[in-house]
Amino acid sequence: MSKAIKEFIKMESAGGIVLGIAAIFALIFSNLGATSETYQHFIHFDLSFAGEEAHAAGHHGFSVHHFINDALMAIFFLLVGLEIKREMLEGELSNISQVILPAVGAIGGLIMPALIFYGFTYDKPDYVGGWAIPAATDIAFAVGVVSLFGKRVPLSIKVFLLTLAIIDDLCAIVIIALFYSSNINLAALVGAAVCLVVLFAINKAKVIKITPYMIVGLILWFLVFKSGLHATLAGVLLAFAIPLRTGDKEHNPLHKLEHLLHYPVSFIVLPIFAFANAGVSLEGLGLDDLKHPLSMGSALGLLIGKQIGIFGTCFVVIKAGWAKLPSGATWFQMYAVSILCGIGFTMSLFIAGLANTEKLESFDTASKLGVLSGSIIAAVLGYIVMSMAIRGKEPIENEEEAEKVEA
């Protein structure tokens, strides 16, 4: 591997860049004449090879799209779960005083976008179920944009953004479990519960090899998939069963698995997801389509709801004396971060797919249009505002200095 490629992979912004390229390719492929038909055929190709009789009987098979969203994304949620557990036990989420500000910011950034979305869709039963679409932040893109500024952005701002995004992901997981699961299969659910008991028993037995967890985890995924809960939740459940031996770096399954999954998820799983879900045909679309309740609710929820919800709640909490402004940070920088949290992309597209229970083409097109437009504007606007917020700031050249700023 060339030195340039190695340096690119090590860049904090690399994951967001690859994700953006995958989304651009999806838009190109879904709008280029014959390529558009090939793209759709590939995404909806039936991997179960169910015949016409099976389809007529109501069996719709297991498509490439299903495989990506239900199986590959379970790996992404496994990594998210590992990060959340690690942060809760030995990271930013283990210190309650450091959690207060990003936690209230995350909650405000969830409620306000949902209210804006509801304002556009409350009288449209087919669309109102998508209220959670603009509620999530894309951690790869948001962190990627901030990392473009290098060491000119205070470390405390990066920590605030990462902690908020992790809590945001945790909220999204709870929302998916509570609001986007249906037709519960009790037998499969009981089977999944048994798998969880087995996983925690293995943990209790102090087994540090990853293989036994993965074997039971695969069975857990299948049972959760059959249970009516969304299959990706199996990834989170498995993550919380992986042991973290604090202070033991050599025999630490959680750290090992997290390190093992980081690059594959960033450079394979998420780009494939983006390619499969960001493709929206722009043929015949006009201003009226942008005015569609779903498009407006998704776009403005991300662009306006996030910055009002996050910045507004943080402002109130800090002024009330319940938390402090991150060390070395300014209100202007906090506002820039609040805008960047409006980049919803991955999780927003994922939730949009779950919310489209009736499989309406209008829902699919309008929600994707809203998420893409809202996320792009939030990224550009957030970059401009952050540029203004750090103008004249000298970069902190080493980690020791950064830690001094934090102290």
N, C-alpha and C positions, 0 to 999 in steps of 0.2 A: 504494500500500500504506500502511495507517495506521501511525502511529508505534508504537502498542501492539503490532501484529503484528511490526513490524521488531525491536522490543526483545525480543519473545518468541523470535523466530528466533535472535537473538544470544545468548540464554541458553544456558549450557552444558547445563542440564538439559532444554532444549526437546526434543531428540531422544528422550530417555528418556520424557518425558511423552507425546509423540505415539505412541510405540511402545506404551506402556501403554494409551492410549485405543483404539488399533487392536485390541489383544488383548481388551479389554473388549467391543468391538463384535463381535468374532469369537465370543466366548462367548454374547453375547446372540442374535446371528443363528442360531447353531447350536442354540439351545434354545427358540426362539419358534415353536412350532407349524409353520404353513405356511412360515414364514421359514426354518426349519431345512432343509426340502426344497429350497428355492430356493438356499440357501447351498451345500449339497452338490452340486446340479446345476451351479452356477456353477464351483465348485472343480474338478470332474471333467469339465467340458465338453471334448470332444475337438476340439482345434484342427487336427488333421490330417484330420478328416472321414473317417476310415477306416470303411468299411462293415462290415456284420455278417460278411461272408465273411472280411474281413481280420482281424477280431477272433477269429473261429473258427480262423484259421490261426496265431494266436499273436501277431498284431500289435495291441498295445494302444494305439496312437496316441500323441499328444503333447498332454496335457491342459493346462488353465490352470495346474493345480498344478505340472506338470512345467516349464512355461514360467517360472513364478515361481522355483521352486527351482533350476532348471538354468541359466536365462538371466539373469533379473534378479539373482539372487544372485551370478552371475559378476561383475557390476558392483560389488557389495559387496566381493567378494574382491579385485577389482582395486584398490579403495581401500585395503583392508587391506594388500595387497602394497606399494602405494606408500608407506604410512605406515611399514611395516617397513623398506623400503629406505632411506627418508629418515633414520629413526632410527639405522640401522646406519652410515650414512655421515657424518651431521653432527649427530645427536641423542643421546639418552640411551644408546642401544645402541652408540655409538661409543667410549664410555669404559668400559673393562672393570671398573674399580673401582666404577662406579655400577650395573653390570649384575649383579654377583654376587648381591646380596641379592634383588632381584626375580626373578632367574633361578632361584635355588634355591627361592624361594617358589612360583613357577609350577610347577616340577617336583613339589614336594611337594603342591601343589594339584591336580595331575593324577593322581598315583599313589594318594593316599589315597581320593579319591572312587571311583576305579576299583575299588579293593580292597573298599570297602563295597558297591558295586554287585554285585561278583562274589560276595560273601558271601551275598547274597540270591538269586542266580540261577545259581550254579555247577552245580546239578543240573538245570537247565532249558535244554536245547539251543536252543530257539527264542528264548530271552531273553538268554542270556549274551553274545551278540554285541553287545549294547548297552552294554558296559562303559564306553565313552567318553562316554555321554550326560551324566553329571554332571561331566565333566572340564573343561568350558569355562566361561569367565566372559563375561557379556554386558557389553561395555565401555560401551555407551550407557546402560544402566540403572545400573550401578555408579557410573560417573562422575556420572551425573545425580543420584543420591542424595547423593553427597558435595558436589556443587556447590550443593545446597539450603542448606548451612551457610555459603556464601559464604566470606569471608576469615577466618573463625574457624578453619578447618582449615588447618594449616601447608602451605605450598606443597610442601614435601618429601614430605608424605603423598600429595598429588595426583600428584606426579611418580612416586612409588613405585607407586601404583595403575595409572597409565597405562602405565608400563614393564612391570609384571607382566602387565597385560591384553594388551599387544602380543606379549610372549613367549608368553603363553597361546594367542593366536590362531595364532602360528607353529607351536606344538605341535599345535594342532587341524588345521591344514593338512596337516602331515606324517602325522598319524593317518588323515585322510581318504584321502590318497594311498596309504598302506601297507595299511590294513585295510578300506576301504570301496570298493574298486575290484574289478571282476570281469569275466570273459569278455573278456580282452584281445584286441583286434583289432590284429594286428601291423602291417598295411598302414596303418591310420589312425594308429597310434603313430609309424611312420616319417614319415608326412606331417606330423604335429605337430612332430616333431624338426626337419624341414626348415624349417618355419615359424619355429621358435626360432632356427635358424641365420640365417635371413633377417632376423629382428628384431634380433639382435645385430650383424649386418653393417650394418644401417641405423644402429644406435647408433654403431658404430665409424666410420662415415662422417660422424659428427657432424651428422646430420639432426636439426633441432630442431622441425620441424613435427610436430604430433601425428597428423595425418590418415594418413600412411603406416603408422604403428604400429597405428592402429585398424583399417585395412583388413586388414592381415596378422593382427591379433588376432582379427578375426571368423572368418577361415578357421581359425585355430588353435583357437578355441572349438568350431567344428563338428567338426574332426578329433578333438579331445580327447573330445567328446561321443560320437563314434562309436567311440572307441578302447577304451572300457570303464572308463577313469579317470573320476572325476566331473568334469563339465563346468566346475564352478566353479574347478577348479585352473588352467584356462586364464587366468583373471583374474590369478592370482598370478604365473604365468609371464610374462604380458605386462607386468605391473608391474615386474618385475626387468629388463626390456629397455628400459624408458623411461629416457632419460638424465637424470642430475642434475648440472647444471653448478654446482658449489659456488661461492658468491660471486657468481654471475651471475643475479640475480633476474629480469631482463628476459627473458632467453633461457633459461628453465629449464622444459623440458617437464614434468618431474615435479611441480614446484610448481604449475604452471598446471593440470595435469590433476587434481591432488589438490584444489585450490581449486574447480575446476569440478564435481567429483563430490560434494563434501562435503554440500551441502544436498540435492541430489536423492536421495542414498543415505539420509541421515538422515530426510528428510521424505516420501519416496515409496517407495523400494525396501524399506527395513526395515519400515515400517508395512504395506505390501502383504503382505510375507512374514508378518508377525505375524497379519494378518487371515486369511491362507490356511492358517496352520498352528496357531494357538492355539485354533481352534474344536473343542471337545470336548463331545459331548452328555452332560449330567449326568442325563438321564432314567434313572431306575431305579438310579442309583449310590448306594451306601451305604458303611458303614464297612468292609465286606469288600473293596470296591474299593480303598480306601486302603491296605489290608493286602496288596494284590497285590504279589508280589515285585518287579515292574517299578516300581510306584509307590513302594514303600519304598526300593528301591535308588537310584532317581533322586532322590527327595526328600531322603533322609538323606545320600546322596553329596554333594549340593550343600550342604545345611545343616550337616552335621557334618564330612563329609570335607574340604571346602574350608578351614574354619577350623582344623581340626587339622593338615592338610597344610601350609598356608601359614604360620600362626603358629608351629607346632611347628618347622618347618625353619628359619625366620628366627631363632627363639629360639636354636636350637642353633648356627647359623652365627655369630650376633653374640656369644654367650657364648664361643665358641671363638676369637674374635678375628679371624675371616676377613672380617668386614664390620662396619659400624657402624650403629647405629640412625639413621634419617633425621634430619637436623638439625631441632631444635625439636619433634620428635615424641616421644610417650610410648608406653609399651608398651600402654596402654589404647587409644590411637588405632590402633595397629597391629592390635590384636585386632578392633576395629570394622571396619577395612578387610578383614580376613580373612573376617569374616562376610559383608560386602557382596559379596565375590568369589563367594559362593554363589548370586548371581543369575545363573543359567545361560541362561535364556530363549532368545534367538535361536539361538546356536550349538548349544545342547542340543537344541532342537526340530529343528534342521537335521540333526544327527547321528542323532537318533531316527528320522527319516524314512529315512536311509540304512541304519540298522541293521535296519529292519523288512523284511528281504529276502523273507520269505514273504508280505508284505502282510496280516498278521493284524490283524483289527479290535481284538482284545484287546490286542495289542502297542501299537497306535496310541493307544488310549484310555488305557491304564494309564501309558504313558510320558509322555504329555501331562499327565495328572493329576499325576504325580510331579514333573515339571519345573515346572509352574505353582505347585503348592502349596509345593515347596521354595524356589522363587525368591521367592514372595510373603513367606513367613515370613522368609527371609534378608534381604529388603529392609526389612521392618518391624523385625526384631530389630537389624539393622545400624544403622538410623536411630536407634533408642532408645539403643544402646550408644555410638554416636558422639556423640549429644546429651549423654550423661553424661561422655564422655571430654573434651569441649571446654568443659564448663560452667565459667563464670568467665573464659574466654579472651577477650581483647580482639582484635577484628579488625585485621589488618594493612591499613592504608588504601591503600598504594600499592606498586607493583612494586619500587621501590628498596628499601623496607623489607623486602620479601619476600626480595629477593636478599641483603640483609645477614643475614637469619635463616639463609638457605641457606649463606652463607659461614661 
